[in-house]
Amino acid sequence: MGTVTLGVSIAVPEPYGSLIQDRRAGFGDPAAHGIPTHVTLLPPTEVDASALPAIEAHLAAVASASRPFPMRLSGTGTFRPLSPVVFIQVVEGASACTWLQKRVRESSGPLVRELQFPYHPHVTVAHGIAEEAMDRAYEELSEYGAAWSCTSFALYEQGADAVWRKLQEYEFGGDGESSGVPPQTTPVATPVDRPASLY
């Protein structure tokens, strides 16, 4: 069956998601329209396609044991010089995101993996672009804020065109597909000179 590249994340709902995505594109990030705006719970992970049923069951169980929580974004931060990323900070809901990502990657489940960097919930607005553009993203979004009630997370697959597409959404406290977080518009594949990462 081969392998697939998966990621798990919390979608930033509308109208915030598309606005941030458009701003990311405006800063010159070629990956912007291939990555829905999100907070990562599981970074890009290659798995055997045959493991998908077990992964979906595991994520449903994690979601079922979870409850809605407030999320709030405010201001910018950066991982530079360690990593070329500018992001919007998660100032409320970070501890819940940390708990969720541990459950997603727990050693008894099908998505166990080590992280390249310590987990730090955030919303990427620029990744691997010119320093001047990174500086502009950091400054122009420094007073940005958004808040909502987080009620679900979703499983995404990266296609051969480097675009991430949602496979399934998992509502907290439930076992079915959720409509709790409004979906963003389906991203349109755009030419990129590097693979898009769900970062």
N, C-alpha and C positions, 0 to 999 in steps of 0.2 A: 504493500500500500504506500510505502514511502514515508516521508516526514512532512510535517507542517510546522510553521512558525506561529506561535500563539502569544498572546499577551492578555492580561486581565487588568481592567482599569475602571475607575469611576468617571463617567462622562460629566463634563461641565454642561449644565442644561442651557437651553435658549432663554433669553437672547444672548447670554454671555458666551456660549461656546463658539458660535459663528463670528462674533465680534473679535474674540481673541484670535481665532484662526485667521481672520482677515488681517488683523494687525501683524501676526507672525509672517504672513505672506508679504505684507507691505515692508517689512524689515529686510526682505530679500532671502528668506529661508525657503529653499526649493522644496523642502519636505512638508511645508505647511498644509497643503490641500490633500495630502495623503494620510494625515494623522488627525483624527477628530480630537478636539481639545479635551484633556483628561488629566486625572491624577492616577499615576501608575500604581498598581498593586503587584503585578508580576511583569518584569521587563521581558523583551523578546526572548522566547524560549523554544528551541526546536525539540519536537517530540515525535514519536512514531504515530502516524495517523490512526493506527488501530487502538491507541490509548484514549481517543476522544470520548467514547462512552463513559469510561471511568473518570476522566477529567470533568465531564459535565455533571456526573453524579456527585463528585467531590465538591464542586463549586455550588451545586444546589444545596448540599448539606451545610456548607459554610454560610451561605445566605440565609438559610432557614434558621440558623442559630444566632443571626445578627438582628439588630434593631435599627430603625432610622436614627440619624444623628445630624445635628446642625453642621454645615460646612460654611466657612467664610474665608474668602481670599482678600488679601490686602497688601499692596506694595510689592516691590520687586526684590530679588536676591540673585546671587550668581554663584556658580561653582568654580569660576575661574580663580586661579590658573589650573586647578586640578582637572577640570573638565570644561569645555567651551560651551557653557549653557547659561542663559539668563532665564529666570523664571518668576512667576507670581507666587507669593508666599501663601501657604495654607496656615492661617492664624487661628482657626477654630476647626476642630475635626481631625487634627493631625494624630492624636493618640488613637482614635478609632481607626483611621487608615493604617496605622502601624500594627494594630491588633489584627485587622483584616488580612494584611499582606503576610503576616506570620501564619495565619490559619491557611491561607491559600498555598503557602510553601511548606506546610508542616511535614515532618519526616515520615509520617504514616500515610501521606497522600501521594498522588501521581505527579505532582508538580514540584517535588523537592529539588532545590537548587541553591547554590551559594550566590550571593550578590557581589558584583564588582566593587561597589561602594556601599557604605552603611545606608540603610533606608532613610530617606528624607522626603516626605510627601511634598509635591510641588506641581505647578502647571507650567510647562516649558513654553516660552514665547520666542526663543531664538536658540539655535543649536548649530555650532560649527560654521558660522558665517563670519564675515569681516569684522574685525574688532570695532571699527567705527559704527557699524550697524548694531553690534551687540551693545555698545555704549548707548546708542539711541533708544533701543528697546528698554534698557534699564532705566533711563531717564524719563522717557515718555509715558511709561506705565507705572511710575513710582507712586502715583496716588490712586491707582486703579483699585476698585473694591467690588465684591460680589458676594451674595449669600443665598443659600437655599437649604432645604432639608434633603439630605442624601438618603435615598430609599432603596438603592440597588447598586450593583456593579455589573459589568459585562465581560464576556469572553470575545476576543477579537482574533482574526487570522490575517496575516500579511500575505497578500497575493503576489504573484510573479511580477506584477507591475509596481510593487513596493507600496501599494495602498492597503491600509488596514481597514477591514470590514467586520462589522459585528456579526457574530454567530448566534449568540444567545445572551439575553439579559436575565439577571437573577435578582428577584425582589426579596428584600429582607423579610424574614418571618414567613416566607411562602416557598412554594416549590414549582411555580410556573413562570412563564415569561412575564416580564413586568412592563407596565406603561408608566411607572412612577417617575422616571426621568425622561423628559421630552427628548426624542432623538434629534441629533443634528442631521443636516442634509447629507446625503451620501457623498463622500468625497469623490472628486473627479481626479483621475490620474493625470499627473503633469510630469513632463520630462524632468528627471533628476540626474545629477552627476554623481550621486552617492546614494546608497540604500537609505530609505527612511527608517528611522528607529522609533519604537514606541517608548520614548524617553520622557 
